[in-house]
Amino acid sequence: FWLKCGLLLCGLRSRSGAMADEHQIQRPEQMQFIEPNQMMGGYQQPVWCVPMNSLASPMEPVFMVAVPTGPFMMPAGMPSVSDMDDAWYDQYYGGHWVAGHHGENGRWGNWRRNEGYQVSPVLRRIWDADENVTLAEVLDVLMDVALDRAGAAWICRKVSDWDEDVAESVTAAAVPHVLALAVHEFGREVVTALIERASPDTANNLVSQLFGHLLDLSRHPHGCRVVQHAIEHCPKELQGPIQEELRGEVVSCIESAHANFVIQKCIQSLPRLATQFIVQEVSEQAVYLARHRFGCRVHQRILEHASESDVKSVLAEVMRSRNPLTCDEFGNYVVQHILEFGSSDLQEAVVKTLLSDIGGFGSHKHSSNVVEKAMAVVPGARDRVIDAILAHRGARSPLAALASSKYGNFVIQHILEDCTLVQRKELGDRLRALGSVLRRGFGKHLIPLLGKSDFRGC
């Protein structure tokens, strides 16, 4: 067995090496040179952009970027930086900038291999917890410090202690590089801290550097956090650019794992008139978005923060599809929010839908949560649900279906824990009559609750 495993691993390794050899960079035109200051944020050093498809399989991302500071994406079939010899290095990277996997003393850092690039002495002092590092020293190497884990944490910690004038000088130095910082894992923390601490005018100047890039930043895992922070702290300045750059892209942003949070923040923080375009585009695909993993969140924010007229326009089609949405993996959260934040008319419509088949909805994995939410937040819904459950007798009654269901028994437990004595007695008698159902499967979870109610012997 182990011999076979070893042979298999050797075969995979040789195949990986063959794939790497097949995709070796042999022509200079496969690498695109980007002049200084051409990248976002204006890097002061040359940058090489290498198409990923020239290195690995077409399934990899389109390109990778090797920059003086920042993360480096290693394609499939490539050796790690620590294992790379000069031949590999020159063949794949042409001797240009490479982001290192560690610095001296095991700390994370970056270096330029061919030209002896060294970590900034100021950053090294921050790593060593030197308390004598001054602001002037940091401003001279701001990008080196801000793009490092320890350096970014040092700036964020100091920003809260500095007075407004000092924070202003740091913000002014960061303005030319704000886009590069916004898309960096650690740099984004610096940008958000400066937006909070700087004066309104300086913060607006910082945020204005994002204009023209809001859509791309919103879809970026780090950039989306900067945009959300900017919307929260500078809502007036962002009203126009947000409408201009996101109009027509609302649905695609909602489908994004990162941009959907920006749409939610817009609904929460921007004035109603500034979010009309969002409401309009959501209402055009309301049912699709209600059943979407991220779209259901946007529906929830609209129910929480939008005006009644906007809610009605968005939920018009949703309410016509409330039956399937109630049982949907994500749509059920929208229906629960309708019960909690919707008007009395919307609540009544949902409750009537549940009562039409209380055994079916209560036994379903997702809609059982809606039944419990209705009993918890809608006045009088609990009594109506109990009456519907007790309306029929026998092994095919709603009570029997709920008691024997994996999810329905939770609905019964919820009812037994918070109902009147009369209702509890009636439910206990009916359940005891279903002794065989109660003793097998999921019905056994109800026996302890019946014992609390003095119904022994089940």
C-alpha positions, 0 to 999 in steps of 0.5 A: 500500500505505501509503495503504491502511494509513494509511486503515485506521489512521484508520478504527480510530482513529475507531472507537475514539473512537466506542466511547469516546463511546458509553460516556461516563459521564454519570450519577453513579450509574455511579461508586461512592464508597467512604468512607475506611478502607473499602478494604483497608488503610484508605486515609485518602483517598476512593476512586472505583470506576468499573465498567469495563463502563461505559467499554469493552467487556464483555470488559474486567475488571469494574472499575477503582479509582483510588486516591491511590497505586498502579497504575491500569488504563486501559480500551480506547478511553481516552487516556493520562494524558499525552494527557488534556485537562481535558474528557477528565479531567472526563468520565471521572474526575470530577476525582477521584484519578488515579494518574499515569504519572510524577513530576517529573524522569521518576521514577515517582510519583502526584499529585492533579490537581485539588487539586495533590497533590504527592509527599511530600518524604521520598519525593523525598529517597529518590529523590535518594539522600539518606542523611539520611532518618530512620525517624521521617520515613518512618513519617509517610508510610509508605504513600507510601514503601512503595507506590513502587518506590524507597521500597519498596526503601529500606525493604527495604534498611534493614530488614536493617540496623535493630535489632529495636526499629526493625523493630518500630516499622516493623512496628507502623506497617504493620499497619493497612495490611498488606492494601493493601500485600500486593496492591501490586507494591512494597508486598508486598516491604515486607510480606515483609521485615517478616515476616522481620525482626520478632520472632515476636509482631510477625510473628504480629500482622502475619500475623493481619491477612491472616486472612479474606482468605487465599483472595482474596490467594492468587489475587492476583498479588502477594498470593499471594507474601505468603501464601507468605511467611507460611506459610513463616515463621509456619506454626503461626499459619496452620494453622487459618485456612488450613484454614478459608478454603481448604477446599472451594476447593483445586481452584479454587486449583490451577487459578489461576495464582497460588493454586497456589503457595500450595497447594504451599507449604502441602504443603511447610511445614505439618504433615501433619495441617494438609494432610489437606484438600488431599490429600483434595480432590486425590485426588477429582480426581487424574487431572484435576489430573495433566493440568493445567498447574498441577495436575501441580506439586501432585502433584509436591509431594505425592510429595516431602513427603506420607506414604506413605499420602497418596501412595497415596490420591492416586495410586490413580487416577493409576496406573490411568491411567498409560498416557495420563498418560505421553504427556500434556503435563503428566501425564508430569511426574507419572509422572517424579516417581513414578519418582524419589520413588515406592515400588519398587512404583510404580516397577515398575508404570511400568517395566512399562508402558514396556516393554510398548511401548518403541518407541511410548513412546520415540518420543513427544514426552512419554513419551520423557522418562519412558523416559529418567527411568526409565533414570536413576533406577530400578535395573536399568531401563536394562538392561531397556530395552536388552533390550526394544529389542533383542528384535526385528530388522528395519525394524519393530523398536523400535530402527528406530522409535526411531532414525528418530524425532525424539524416540526418537533422543535415547533411543538417544543416551542409551543409547549414552552410558552402556551397557556395551561389549557392549551398545554393540557389539550396538546398533551392529551393529543400527544399521549393519544399518539403514543406510538408516534411519540416513542419512535423517531423524533417524537421522543424529544417531546416526552421530557416536556410532557413530563414537566406538564404532569403528563407521565406515562408516555 
